[in-house]
Amino acid sequence: VNFSGQHVGTMRLPYYSDSEPDRSESFQLIHCSVFKSWPVRDVKHSDGTNTVTFGIKNLTNSVQSRPIIASEEPFSDEFDASRIYAPIEQRRLFVKLAWTR
């Protein structure tokens, strides 16, 4: 079992307008995975190991609600991507299969 986490506290944000906050929200990133390995015996080739891993990234589903200002108008003067401070990818499940010699 592999479990990792990170707490990110509030941070100052670049000024955009008086209606936008000047500090970010805090958030937590937690990733978890479980793996199982077993040996593979091969008569013709060298022995190896099979591994299967199941996991979840961003377990708490921490995402920034409005990462890009005026994203619907990318060529306008209002467009601003400098205020991205948190993950923008939601929770993801994954499966990994590996074979090593």
N, CA, C and O atoms as a GROMACS GRO file, in nm:
protein
  404
    1VAL      N    1   0.085  -0.118   0.000
    1VAL     CA    2   0.000   0.000   0.000
    1VAL      C    3   0.089   0.124   0.000
    1VAL      O    4   0.185   0.132   0.076
    2ASN      N    5   0.057   0.217  -0.085
    2ASN     CA    6   0.131   0.343  -0.094
    2ASN      C    7   0.031   0.456  -0.071
    2ASN      O    8  -0.070   0.465  -0.141
    3PHE      N    9   0.059   0.540   0.025
    3PHE     CA   10  -0.031   0.650   0.061
    3PHE      C   11   0.053   0.776   0.074
    3PHE      O   12   0.149   0.778   0.151
    4SER      N   13   0.019   0.881   0.000
    4SER     CA   14   0.094   1.006   0.012
    4SER      C   15  -0.004   1.122   0.017
    4SER      O   16  -0.110   1.119  -0.044
    5GLY      N   17   0.035   1.224   0.090
    5GLY     CA   18  -0.052   1.340   0.104
    5GLY      C   19   0.028   1.469   0.113
    5GLY      O   20   0.146   1.469   0.147
    6GLN      N   21  -0.040   1.577   0.083
    6GLN     CA   22   0.023   1.709   0.087
    6GLN      C   23  -0.084   1.810   0.124
    6GLN      O   24  -0.192   1.812   0.066
    7HIS      N   25  -0.054   1.895   0.221
    7HIS     CA   26  -0.144   2.005   0.257
    7HIS      C   27  -0.082   2.133   0.202
    7HIS      O   28   0.035   2.162   0.227
    8VAL      N   29  -0.161   2.209   0.128
    8VAL     CA   30  -0.115   2.336   0.073
    8VAL      C   31  -0.199   2.445   0.138
    8VAL      O   32  -0.321   2.449   0.123
    9GLY      N   33  -0.134   2.533   0.211
    9GLY     CA   34  -0.204   2.641   0.279
    9GLY      C   35  -0.239   2.755   0.185
    9GLY      O   36  -0.214   2.749   0.065
   10THR      N   37  -0.296   2.859   0.241
   10THR     CA   38  -0.334   2.975   0.159
   10THR      C   39  -0.208   3.045   0.108
   10THR      O   40  -0.102   3.039   0.170
   11MET      N   41  -0.222   3.111  -0.006
   11MET     CA   42  -0.110   3.186  -0.063
   11MET      C   43  -0.162   3.312  -0.130
   11MET      O   44  -0.279   3.320  -0.167
   12ARG      N   45  -0.076   3.410  -0.144
   12ARG     CA   46  -0.116   3.535  -0.208
   12ARG      C   47  -0.132   3.513  -0.357
   12ARG      O   48  -0.057   3.438  -0.418
   13LEU      N   49  -0.231   3.580  -0.414
   13LEU     CA   50  -0.259   3.570  -0.557
   13LEU      C   51  -0.232   3.703  -0.625
   13LEU      O   52  -0.242   3.808  -0.561
   14PRO      N   53  -0.198   3.702  -0.753
   14PRO     CA   54  -0.180   3.828  -0.826
   14PRO      C   55  -0.310   3.907  -0.829
   14PRO      O   56  -0.419   3.850  -0.835
   15TYR      N   57  -0.299   4.038  -0.824
   15TYR     CA   58  -0.418   4.123  -0.826
   15TYR      C   59  -0.485   4.114  -0.962
   15TYR      O   60  -0.420   4.121  -1.066
   16TYR      N   61  -0.618   4.099  -0.960
   16TYR     CA   62  -0.696   4.101  -1.084
   16TYR      C   63  -0.801   4.210  -1.077
   16TYR      O   64  -0.809   4.296  -1.165
   17SER      N   65  -0.883   4.206  -0.973
   17SER     CA   66  -0.984   4.310  -0.952
   17SER      C   67  -1.026   4.304  -0.806
   17SER      O   68  -0.993   4.210  -0.734
   18ASP      N   69  -1.098   4.407  -0.763
   18ASP     CA   70  -1.143   4.409  -0.624
   18ASP      C   71  -1.244   4.299  -0.594
   18ASP      O   72  -1.263   4.262  -0.478
   19SER      N   73  -1.311   4.246  -0.697
   19SER     CA   74  -1.411   4.141  -0.674
   19SER      C   75  -1.349   4.002  -0.661
   19SER      O   76  -1.417   3.908  -0.620
   20GLU      N   77  -1.221   3.988  -0.694
   20GLU     CA   78  -1.153   3.859  -0.683
   20GLU      C   79  -1.075   3.855  -0.552
   20GLU      O   80  -1.021   3.957  -0.509
   21PRO      N   81  -1.068   3.738  -0.487
   21PRO     CA   82  -0.993   3.729  -0.360
   21PRO      C   83  -0.843   3.749  -0.382
   21PRO      O   84  -0.790   3.720  -0.489
   22ASP      N   85  -0.776   3.800  -0.277
   22ASP     CA   86  -0.631   3.821  -0.288
   22ASP      C   87  -0.552   3.704  -0.231
   22ASP      O   88  -0.429   3.702  -0.240
   23ARG      N   89  -0.622   3.605  -0.172
   23ARG     CA   90  -0.556   3.485  -0.119
   23ARG      C   91  -0.630   3.361  -0.168
   23ARG      O   92  -0.751   3.363  -0.188
   24SER      N   93  -0.555   3.254  -0.187
   24SER     CA   94  -0.614   3.128  -0.231
   24SER      C   95  -0.674   3.053  -0.113
   24SER      O   96  -0.650   3.087   0.003
   25GLU      N   97  -0.752   2.951  -0.143
   25GLU     CA   98  -0.803   2.861  -0.040
   25GLU      C   99  -0.698   2.753  -0.015
   25GLU      O  100  -0.619   2.721  -0.105
   26SER      N  101  -0.696   2.697   0.104
   26SER     CA  102  -0.606   2.584   0.129
   26SER      C  103  -0.671   2.457   0.074
   26SER      O  104  -0.793   2.450   0.058
   27PHE      N  105  -0.590   2.357   0.046
   27PHE     CA  106  -0.643   2.231  -0.005
   27PHE      C  107  -0.547   2.118   0.029
   27PHE      O  108  -0.431   2.141   0.063
   28GLN      N  109  -0.597   1.995   0.018
   28GLN     CA  110  -0.518   1.876   0.044
   28GLN      C  111  -0.515   1.789  -0.082
   28GLN      O  112  -0.616   1.773  -0.150
   29LEU      N  113  -0.399   1.735  -0.110
   29LEU     CA  114  -0.383   1.638  -0.218
   29LEU      C  115  -0.347   1.504  -0.155
   29LEU      O  116  -0.249   1.494  -0.081
   30ILE      N  117  -0.426   1.402  -0.183
   30ILE     CA  118  -0.400   1.269  -0.129
   30ILE      C  119  -0.406   1.169  -0.244
   30ILE      O  120  -0.501   1.169  -0.323
   31HIS      N  121  -0.305   1.084  -0.251
   31HIS     CA  122  -0.298   0.979  -0.352
   31HIS      C  123  -0.282   0.846  -0.279
   31HIS      O  124  -0.213   0.838  -0.177
   32CYS      N  125  -0.345   0.742  -0.331
   32CYS     CA  126  -0.339   0.610  -0.269
   32CYS      C  127  -0.330   0.504  -0.377
   32CYS      O  128  -0.397   0.513  -0.480
   33SER      N  129  -0.248   0.402  -0.354
   33SER     CA  130  -0.241   0.291  -0.448
   33SER      C  131  -0.211   0.162  -0.373
   33SER      O  132  -0.148   0.162  -0.267
   34VAL      N  133  -0.257   0.052  -0.431
   34VAL     CA  134  -0.237  -0.081  -0.376
   34VAL      C  135  -0.180  -0.166  -0.489
   34VAL      O  136  -0.230  -0.162  -0.601
   35PHE      N  137  -0.077  -0.243  -0.459
   35PHE     CA  138  -0.020  -0.327  -0.565
   35PHE      C  139   0.000  -0.470  -0.517
   35PHE      O  140   0.014  -0.496  -0.398
   36LYS      N  141   0.003  -0.560  -0.612
   36LYS     CA  142   0.028  -0.702  -0.586
   36LYS      C  143   0.126  -0.751  -0.692
   36LYS      O  144   0.106  -0.729  -0.811
   37SER      N  145   0.234  -0.817  -0.647
   37SER     CA  146   0.334  -0.872  -0.738
   37SER      C  147   0.342  -1.023  -0.719
   37SER      O  148   0.321  -1.074  -0.609
   38TRP      N  149   0.373  -1.095  -0.827
   38TRP     CA  150   0.394  -1.238  -0.818
   38TRP      C  151   0.498  -1.279  -0.922
   38TRP      O  152   0.506  -1.219  -1.030
   39PRO      N  153   0.577  -1.381  -0.890
   39PRO     CA  154   0.683  -1.424  -0.982
   39PRO      C  155   0.626  -1.500  -1.102
   39PRO      O  156   0.522  -1.565  -1.092
   40VAL      N  157   0.696  -1.489  -1.213
   40VAL     CA  158   0.660  -1.561  -1.335
   40VAL      C  159   0.779  -1.648  -1.372
   40VAL      O  160   0.891  -1.599  -1.386
   41ARG      N  161   0.755  -1.777  -1.387
   41ARG     CA  162   0.861  -1.870  -1.426
   41ARG      C  163   0.849  -1.897  -1.574
   41ARG      O  164   0.745  -1.942  -1.622
   42ASP      N  165   0.956  -1.870  -1.647
   42ASP     CA  166   0.958  -1.890  -1.791
   42ASP      C  167   1.076  -1.980  -1.826
   42ASP      O  168   1.190  -1.948  -1.793
   43VAL      N  169   1.049  -2.092  -1.890
   43VAL     CA  170   1.154  -2.189  -1.922
   43VAL      C  171   1.250  -2.134  -2.026
   43VAL      O  172   1.371  -2.151  -2.013
   44LYS      N  173   1.199  -2.068  -2.130
   44LYS     CA  174   1.283  -2.021  -2.241
   44LYS      C  175   1.358  -1.892  -2.210
   44LYS      O  176   1.468  -1.870  -2.259
   45HIS      N  177   1.298  -1.807  -2.129
   45HIS     CA  178   1.358  -1.676  -2.099
   45HIS      C  179   1.384  -1.666  -1.949
   45HIS      O  180   1.354  -1.758  -1.873
   46SER      N  181   1.441  -1.557  -1.909
   46SER     CA  182   1.468  -1.538  -1.766
   46SER      C  183   1.338  -1.517  -1.690
   46SER      O  184   1.236  -1.477  -1.747
   47ASP      N  185   1.343  -1.543  -1.562
   47ASP     CA  186   1.225  -1.524  -1.478
   47ASP      C  187   1.190  -1.376  -1.468
   47ASP      O  188   1.275  -1.290  -1.487
   48GLY      N  189   1.066  -1.350  -1.437
   48GLY     CA  190   1.022  -1.211  -1.426
   48GLY      C  191   0.921  -1.196  -1.313
   48GLY      O  192   0.897  -1.288  -1.236
   49THR      N  193   0.863  -1.080  -1.306
   49THR     CA  194   0.763  -1.048  -1.204
   49THR      C  195   0.648  -0.973  -1.269
   49THR      O  196   0.669  -0.878  -1.345
   50ASN      N  197   0.528  -1.016  -1.240
   50ASN     CA  198   0.408  -0.942  -1.280
   50ASN      C  199   0.364  -0.855  -1.164
   50ASN      O  200   0.371  -0.898  -1.048
   51THR      N  201   0.320  -0.736  -1.193
   51THR     CA  202   0.267  -0.646  -1.090
   51THR      C  203   0.142  -0.580  -1.143
   51THR      O  204   0.138  -0.532  -1.256
   52VAL      N  205   0.039  -0.578  -1.060
   52VAL     CA  206  -0.082  -0.504  -1.092
   52VAL      C  207  -0.103  -0.401  -0.982
   52VAL      O  208  -0.090  -0.432  -0.863
   53THR      N  209  -0.134  -0.279  -1.022
   53THR     CA  210  -0.152  -0.169  -0.927
   53THR      C  211  -0.287  -0.102  -0.952
   53THR      O  212  -0.323  -0.074  -1.067
   54PHE      N  213  -0.361  -0.078  -0.846
   54PHE     CA  214  -0.486  -0.002  -0.850
   54PHE      C  215  -0.465   0.122  -0.766
   54PHE      O  216  -0.404   0.114  -0.659
   55GLY      N  217  -0.514   0.236  -0.812
   55GLY     CA  218  -0.493   0.356  -0.734
   55GLY      C  219  -0.592   0.467  -0.762
   55GLY      O  220  -0.671   0.462  -0.857
   56ILE      N  221  -0.586   0.567  -0.675
   56ILE     CA  222  -0.668   0.687  -0.688
   56ILE      C  223  -0.577   0.807  -0.670
   56ILE      O  224  -0.501   0.815  -0.574
   57LYS      N  225  -0.584   0.900  -0.764
   57LYS     CA  226  -0.512   1.027  -0.752
   57LYS      C  227  -0.613   1.135  -0.718
   57LYS      O  228  -0.725   1.134  -0.768
   58ASN      N  229  -0.573   1.228  -0.634
   58ASN     CA  230  -0.658   1.338  -0.588
   58ASN      C  231  -0.782   1.280  -0.518
   58ASN      O  232  -0.895   1.310  -0.556
   59LEU      N  233  -0.758   1.199  -0.418
   59LEU     CA  234  -0.863   1.129  -0.344
   59LEU      C  235  -0.969   1.225  -0.288
   59LEU      O  236  -1.087   1.190  -0.286
   60THR      N  237  -0.929   1.343  -0.245
   60THR     CA  238  -1.023   1.440  -0.189
   60THR      C  239  -1.095   1.521  -0.296
   60THR      O  240  -1.182   1.602  -0.264
   61ASN      N  241  -1.060   1.500  -0.422
   61ASN     CA  242  -1.120   1.570  -0.536
   61ASN      C  243  -1.107   1.723  -0.521
   61ASN      O  244  -1.201   1.797  -0.551
   62SER      N  245  -0.992   1.767  -0.475
   62SER     CA  246  -0.966   1.911  -0.459
   62SER      C  247  -0.937   1.972  -0.596
   62SER      O  248  -0.837   1.939  -0.659
   63VAL      N  249  -1.024   2.060  -0.640
   63VAL     CA  250  -1.003   2.130  -0.766
   63VAL      C  251  -1.038   2.278  -0.747
   63VAL      O  252  -1.122   2.313  -0.664
   64GLN      N  253  -0.973   2.360  -0.824
   64GLN     CA  254  -1.001   2.503  -0.820
   64GLN      C  255  -1.128   2.530  -0.898
   64GLN      O  256  -1.143   2.482  -1.010
   65SER      N  257  -1.219   2.607  -0.841
   65SER     CA  258  -1.350   2.628  -0.904
   65SER      C  259  -1.343   2.713  -1.030
   65SER      O  260  -1.417   2.686  -1.125
   66ARG      N  261  -1.258   2.813  -1.035
   66ARG     CA  262  -1.250   2.902  -1.152
   66ARG      C  263  -1.104   2.931  -1.181
   66ARG      O  264  -1.055   3.040  -1.151
   67PRO      N  265  -1.032   2.835  -1.240
   67PRO     CA  266  -0.887   2.853  -1.254
   67PRO      C  267  -0.846   2.959  -1.356
   67PRO      O  268  -0.745   3.027  -1.336
   68ILE      N  269  -0.921   2.974  -1.463
   68ILE     CA  270  -0.885   3.072  -1.567
   68ILE      C  271  -0.996   3.175  -1.578
   68ILE      O  272  -1.111   3.140  -1.604
   69ILE      N  273  -0.962   3.300  -1.558
   69ILE     CA  274  -1.060   3.408  -1.567
   69ILE      C  275  -1.086   3.438  -1.714
   69ILE      O  276  -0.992   3.451  -1.792
   70ALA      N  277  -1.212   3.449  -1.750
   70ALA     CA  278  -1.256   3.477  -1.887
   70ALA      C  279  -1.209   3.369  -1.984
   70ALA      O  280  -1.166   3.399  -2.096
   71SER      N  281  -1.216   3.244  -1.942
   71SER     CA  282  -1.170   3.134  -2.028
   71SER      C  283  -1.254   3.120  -2.154
   71SER      O  284  -1.208   3.064  -2.254
   72GLU      N  285  -1.377   3.169  -2.149
   72GLU     CA  286  -1.464   3.161  -2.267
   72GLU      C  287  -1.424   3.263  -2.375
   72GLU      O  288  -1.470   3.254  -2.488
   73GLU      N  289  -1.337   3.360  -2.339
   73GLU     CA  290  -1.289   3.461  -2.434
   73GLU      C  291  -1.136   3.466  -2.428
   73GLU      O  292  -1.080   3.559  -2.370
   74PRO      N  293  -1.067   3.369  -2.487
   74PRO     CA  294  -0.922   3.359  -2.470
   74PRO      C  295  -0.840   3.472  -2.532
   74PRO      O  296  -0.723   3.488  -2.498
   75PHE      N  297  -0.899   3.550  -2.621
   75PHE     CA  298  -0.824   3.659  -2.685
   75PHE      C  299  -0.864   3.797  -2.631
   75PHE      O  300  -0.822   3.899  -2.686
   76SER      N  301  -0.943   3.800  -2.526
   76SER     CA  302  -0.984   3.928  -2.469
   76SER      C  303  -0.880   3.978  -2.369
   76SER      O  304  -0.792   3.902  -2.327
   77ASP      N  305  -0.890   4.105  -2.332
   77ASP     CA  306  -0.799   4.162  -2.232
   77ASP      C  307  -0.827   4.109  -2.093
   77ASP      O  308  -0.741   4.118  -2.005
   78GLU      N  309  -0.945   4.052  -2.071
   78GLU     CA  310  -0.983   4.000  -1.939
   78GLU      C  311  -0.922   3.862  -1.911
   78GLU      O  312  -0.912   3.822  -1.796
   79PHE      N  313  -0.883   3.791  -2.015
   79PHE     CA  314  -0.830   3.655  -2.000
   79PHE      C  315  -0.709   3.656  -1.909
   79PHE      O  316  -0.616   3.735  -1.928
   80ASP      N  317  -0.709   3.565  -1.806
   80ASP     CA  318  -0.597   3.561  -1.712
   80ASP      C  319  -0.582   3.419  -1.657
   80ASP      O  320  -0.671   3.368  -1.588
   81ALA      N  321  -0.470   3.357  -1.688
   81ALA     CA  322  -0.442   3.222  -1.638
   81ALA      C  323  -0.337   3.224  -1.527
   81ALA      O  324  -0.287   3.119  -1.488
   82SER      N  325  -0.303   3.342  -1.477
   82SER     CA  326  -0.197   3.353  -1.376
   82SER      C  327  -0.246   3.324  -1.235
   82SER      O  328  -0.166   3.327  -1.141
   83ARG      N  329  -0.373   3.297  -1.218
   83ARG     CA  330  -0.428   3.273  -1.084
   83ARG      C  331  -0.456   3.125  -1.059
   83ARG      O  332  -0.535   3.092  -0.970
   84ILE      N  333  -0.395   3.036  -1.133
   84ILE     CA  334  -0.412   2.892  -1.109
   84ILE      C  335  -0.322   2.854  -0.992
   84ILE      O  336  -0.200   2.868  -1.000
   85TYR      N  337  -0.381   2.806  -0.884
   85TYR     CA  338  -0.304   2.770  -0.765
   85TYR      C  339  -0.334   2.629  -0.716
   85TYR      O  340  -0.262   2.578  -0.631
   86ALA      N  341  -0.437   2.565  -0.767
   86ALA     CA  342  -0.478   2.434  -0.718
   86ALA      C  343  -0.491   2.338  -0.836
   86ALA      O  344  -0.487   2.380  -0.951
   87PRO      N  345  -0.508   2.210  -0.807
   87PRO     CA  346  -0.526   2.114  -0.917
   87PRO      C  347  -0.648   2.149  -1.002
   87PRO      O  348  -0.747   2.202  -0.952
   88ILE      N  349  -0.639   2.120  -1.130
   88ILE     CA  350  -0.754   2.140  -1.218
   88ILE      C  351  -0.807   2.007  -1.270
   88ILE      O  352  -0.910   2.003  -1.338
   89GLU      N  353  -0.737   1.898  -1.239
   89GLU     CA  354  -0.784   1.764  -1.276
   89GLU      C  355  -0.856   1.703  -1.157
   89GLU      O  356  -0.806   1.705  -1.045
   90GLN      N  357  -0.974   1.648  -1.182
   90GLN     CA  358  -1.052   1.587  -1.076
   90GLN      C  359  -0.994   1.451  -1.036
   90GLN      O  360  -0.892   1.408  -1.089
   91ARG      N  361  -1.061   1.387  -0.942
   91ARG     CA  362  -1.021   1.255  -0.895
   91ARG      C  363  -1.007   1.159  -1.013
   91ARG      O  364  -1.090   1.158  -1.104
   92ARG      N  365  -0.900   1.079  -1.011
   92ARG     CA  366  -0.876   0.983  -1.120
   92ARG      C  367  -0.845   0.846  -1.062
   92ARG      O  368  -0.764   0.833  -0.970
   93LEU      N  369  -0.909   0.746  -1.116
   93LEU     CA  370  -0.879   0.606  -1.083
   93LEU      C  371  -0.785   0.553  -1.190
   93LEU      O  372  -0.795   0.591  -1.306
   94PHE      N  373  -0.693   0.464  -1.151
   94PHE     CA  374  -0.604   0.407  -1.251
   94PHE      C  375  -0.572   0.262  -1.218
   94PHE      O  376  -0.579   0.219  -1.103
   95VAL      N  377  -0.537   0.189  -1.323
   95VAL     CA  378  -0.490   0.051  -1.313
   95VAL      C  379  -0.361   0.043  -1.393
   95VAL      O  380  -0.353   0.093  -1.505
   96LYS      N  381  -0.261  -0.019  -1.335
   96LYS     CA  382  -0.132  -0.032  -1.403
   96LYS      C  383  -0.091  -0.179  -1.401
   96LYS      O  384  -0.093  -0.244  -1.296
   97LEU      N  385  -0.054  -0.230  -1.517
   97LEU     CA  386  -0.003  -0.366  -1.529
   97LEU      C  387   0.143  -0.358  -1.572
   97LEU      O  388   0.176  -0.284  -1.665
   98ALA      N  389   0.229  -0.432  -1.504
   98ALA     CA  390   0.372  -0.427  -1.537
   98ALA      C  391   0.433  -0.566  -1.530
   98ALA      O  392   0.395  -0.649  -1.448
   99TRP      N  393   0.528  -0.589  -1.619
   99TRP     CA  394   0.605  -0.712  -1.618
   99TRP      C  395   0.751  -0.674  -1.625
   99TRP      O  396   0.791  -0.598  -1.714
  100THR      N  397   0.831  -0.725  -1.534
  100THR     CA  398   0.974  -0.695  -1.534
  100THR      C  399   1.053  -0.825  -1.534
  100THR      O  400   1.007  -0.927  -1.485
  101ARG      N  401   1.172  -0.819  -1.589
  101ARG     CA  402   1.262  -0.935  -1.590
  101ARG      C  403   1.361  -0.923  -1.480
  101ARG      O  404   1.446  -1.011  -1.463
   0.00000   0.00000   0.00000
